[in-house]
Amino acid sequence: MTITKYLVLAAVASALPAAAMAQDAEVKFWLKGAPNNIQGCIAADPSFTREQTFLLKNGQAEVKSAGGINVKLKMGRDGVYHGDFDLGRLNLNVVADIHSTPRTLTVTTRDQGCKWSAIKS
């Protein structure tokens, strides 16, 4: 096999994972607060304990909910998207892993130890 053929095969092989990740997706999650959340976290439950929708369209990812959470996400490692969002005094980190089995969505605060999570099979 010539070097040109190897280069073409390598280019095609490296493009396949990117093409697979670029597929549009919509995944619905229902978040649940961690049992050890403090009172300040529990007060924020109405914003989280409802349907959250992860959307991936044209390579752009976000999480949206009727509770007012609308977060643009950036892709980290394969299939893991993350973003930050401020809800009042809560500084939130949102992580969606749509390529794991099961798929997960996690929302945590940076400073108060609050956590909400969901698993979608």
C-alpha positions, 0 to 999 in steps of 0.5 A: 500500500502506498503512503498516499493510501495510508494518508487517505485511510488515516484521514477517513478514520479520524473523521469518523468519530467527529462525524458521529459526534456531530449528529443532532440529538435531543435527550430529556432528563428529570433531575432529582436533588441529592438527599444531602442537599442543604436548605438553600439547595432545596429552595432551588429545587423547583428550577431543577426538578422538572424536565430538562432537555439536552439539545445538540443541533448543528454542533451546538449543545444546550440544556433548556428547561421550563424552570428558566435554565438555559445553558449553552454547553461546550464539548469536552471529551467525547460526548461530554458537554459542560457549561456554567450558569448563574441562578441568583446566588447559585453558580452552577456547573452543568455536565451532560454525558450523552454518549455514556450508558446510561446517559447522564445530566448533572448540575452542581454548585461550585461553592455550596455543595448542591447537586441535582442529577438524572440518568436516562437509559 
